[in-house]
Amino acid sequence: MVGASSKSHLEITRMPPADPLPSPANSPVVVGYLAALVMTAAATVLAVSVDLGVTIPNLSLIFVVPVVIAGASFGLGPSLCAAILGALAYNFFLTEPRYSLAVSDPANVWAIALLFVVGLVVSSVAFTSGRRATDAASLRRQTTVLQGFSRDIVAADKPEAIVSLTSEVLAGVFEVPAVVMLVTDDAVSVKQIVGAVELQDAELGAALSSLAAQTAVRAGIYPAVTSRFDFWPVVTARGQSAVIGLAFDPAERPSKPEMLVDIVRGVLELALDRQLSPAGGNARSAG
């Protein structure tokens, strides 16, 4: 029994949660735009090099490649950025007069406009395809974690172990810091936080308010105006109270986290009730 509990703990903690407050230099958004700039610069160098040696029709299509890669890898914003930069680079370096944004040939105006439109369409398609692939991979990972949680929670023989497993699973599913607290007589009796955050007094008050009102409390909204955590109350059939919280990045908050949260809440309720049931107590005594 102890070995099974330790094994599940190690398996879950291999998936570290993301920091909800990344520094601007490390932000995936910034990285995406920098990547779009670098890829467009590389495409420009390639196009100019080819143009100096060989006359190739539709040379502007080279600038579509960064759009596709940026859309599939980094999202719609960097992809649109690559489309705009590509159109400007094509105009500046490859149309007459060179090294100017002025266009002397009306045919080149249409070529630049067409390149930009193609970039917009391709960026939208690439972004949609990339998002679907990402969502599918995320769903598979979340399903695997939840299946393991429902299996491993059976091996947890103490409330502390249940709380620890639940917090780790929440952090693994959503990839954000998570907290789970057991509440007894309006005070926190067991608390487990996963992630590089500390629970502030105002956030603790918001968690207890969520439990008292029996309703979810969202970060940034009264009574959790200064809270980084969304909180959900948990009350079992046998009267055990708990609160779970997730510190989402406001820019990347899932549209409906309640769907997965409710699954974890349900398993947590059953596990806590099992601890309080006579059968559960007898099983632990026998062990």
N, C-alpha and C positions, 0 to 999 in steps of 0.2 A: 504493500500500500504506500509506504513512504517512498519507495523507489519510483513508483508510477507518478507520484506528485512531483518529485524533483525533476523527473524527465520532462513532464509537460511544461514546467516552469522554464527550463532551459530552452525548449523549443520555441516558446513564445517570445522570450526576451532576445532572441536573435534578430528580431525585426524592430530596430529602434524607431521611435516616433520622430516625426519631423518637428523642428522648432517652429512654432506659429509666428514668431517674429524674426524672420531672417534679416540679416543686414542687407542694405541696398546693393552692395557689391556682389553678394552671393545670391541675390534674388533670381529665380528662374526667368522672370520677365526680362531683367536686364541682360542676362546671358543670351536669351533668345534674340534680342535686338542686336547685340554685339555680333552674334553668329550671322545674322542676316547681313550686317554690314560687311563682315569679313568675306562671306561667300559671294556677295555682289562684287566686292573689290577683286576677288580672284577671277570671277567670270569676266569682269572688265579687262583685266590683264590678258586673259586667254583670248577674248574677242579681238582686242587691239593687235595682239601678236599674230593671230590668224589673218586679220585684215591686211597687215603689212606684207604678208607673203603670198596670199591667195585670195582671189575674189570668190566669195561664197554667198549665194543667195540665202536669205532668211537667217543671217548671222545673229539677228536679234533674239532668236530662240535660245541662244546660250543663256540669256538672262532669265529664262523661265526655270532653269534648273534650281537656282537658289530659292525661288518662290516655292517650288515643290518640297524641297528639303526642309525649309523653314516652316511650312504649313504642317507637314507630317510630324516634325520633331518638336516644334516650339509653340505652335498655335497660330491663330488668325492674325494677331497684331504683328508679330515678326514677319509673317508671310506677306502681309500688305506692305510692310516697310520694304521688303526685298523687291516687291513689284514696283513701288515708286522709285526706289533707288536705281533699279534696273532701267526703267524708262529714262530717267535723267542721265544716267551714265551713257546709254546708247545715243541719246541726243548730243551729249557734250563731246564724246570721243569719236563717234562713228558717223555722224551726219555733217554735211556741209552747212555753214562754215564750222570747221573743227574747233574744239576748245571754246565753244560758245553755246549758250542755250537758244540762240536764235536759229531759225530754220529757213533756209533759202528756197528749198524745193518743196512745193505743196505735197508731193507724194510722200516725203519723209514725215510730214505732219500726221498723215494717216498711218504710216508705219509705227510712229511713236505711240499714237493713240491706240492702235490695235495691240501693240505690245503691252500697254498698260491694262487694257481690257482683258487680254489673255491672262495676264498676271492675276487680275482680280478673280477670274473664274477658276483658275488653277489653284489659287490660294484657298478659295472656299472649298473646293473638292478635296484638296490635300488635308485641310484642317478637319473636315468632316470625317474623312477616312481615318486619320490619326486619332481623333477623339473616340471613334467607335472601337478601334483596336485597343486604345488605352482603357476604355470603360469595360471591355470584355476581359482584359487581363486583370483589372482591378476586381471585377466581380468574381473571377475564378479564385483569386487570392483571398478575398473576403469569405467566400464560401468554404474554402479549405480551413481557414482560421476558425470560423464558427463551428464547423463540424468537429474540429479538434477540441474546441472549448466544451461543447456539449458532452463529449466523451470524457475529457480529462477532469471536468468538475466533479464527476462521480468519485474520483480518487481523493478529493479534498476532504479532510476529516476535521477541519477546524474553521471557524468563521474567518480567521485571519487569512487562511489559505484560499478560501473562496473569494475574499475581497482582492487578494493579490492577483489571482488568476483573472478575475473579471477586469481589473484595471489594465492588465497587460494585453488582454484580448481587445479591449476597446481601443487602446493605443495602436495595436497592430492592424485592426480593421480600418481605422480612419487615418492612421499615420499622423496623429497629433497627440499632444500631452493629454492624459486622462487621469481622473481621480475617482475613487469609489470610497464612500464613507458609510459605516454603520452608525446609526444614531439611536441612543438609548436615553430616555428621560430628557429629551431636548438637548443632549450633548453628544458630541462625536466620541464613540468608544473605540472604533477601529478606522484607520485611514491609510490609504495607499495611493501614492501619486507615481505615475510613470511619465517621465519627460523632464526636461530642464526648466521646470517652473516650481514656484512655491505658492501655496494657497494663501491669499491675503485675507485680512479680517473681513473686508467688505464682501469678498467672494464667499467666505464661510457663511456670512449672514444671508447672502442670496441663496445659498444651498439650503439652509434651514427654512427660509421663506418658501422655497419651492416645495419642500416637504410639508410644511404647515398648510399651504394652500392646495396641495395635491395637484399641482400643475407644473408644466415645464416652464423654465425661466430662461430667456435668451440673453446672451451677453450684449451689453450696450443698451438694453431696454429695462425700464423700471420693473422690479426693484434692483436690477443688476446693471445699473448704468456704468459703473466702473469695472465690472467684472470681465475677465477674459474668457470665462467658462460659460457654456450653456449647461444648465442643470436639469435633470429629470428625477422625480421622486420614485421611490420603490417602497411599496408597503405589501408585505406578504399576508397570506390568509391567517397566519398565526400571530400577526401583529408585529413582526420584525420590520423596522424602518431603515431605509438606506437612501443614499443620494448618489447618483453618478453624474460626472461632469466631463465635458470635452472642450478643450481650448482651441477652437477653430481659428485659422487665419481668416479675417473678415473678407479678404479678396478671394479666398478659395473655399468658402464654406459650401458644403453640399446642399443641394436644393431641398432634399428630404432625408436628413439623417435619421429621422424618427423611425423609418422602416427597419433599419438595422439595429438601432438602439432598443426598439421594442423587443426584438429577438433576444438580445443580451439581457434585458430586464426580466423577461420571462424565465430564462434559464437561472438567473440570479435568484429570483423569487423562489423557484422550486428548490434550489440548492440550500437556501437559508431555511426554508420550511422543513427540509429533511433534517437539518441540524437540530431543530426544535422538537421534532416528532419523537414520540416514545420509541418507535422502531429505530430511528436514527441513533438515539441515545443508547439503546440496547446494543446496536451494532458496534458502536464505539467502545462500549464497555467490554463486549465480548472480544474486540480486537485487543 
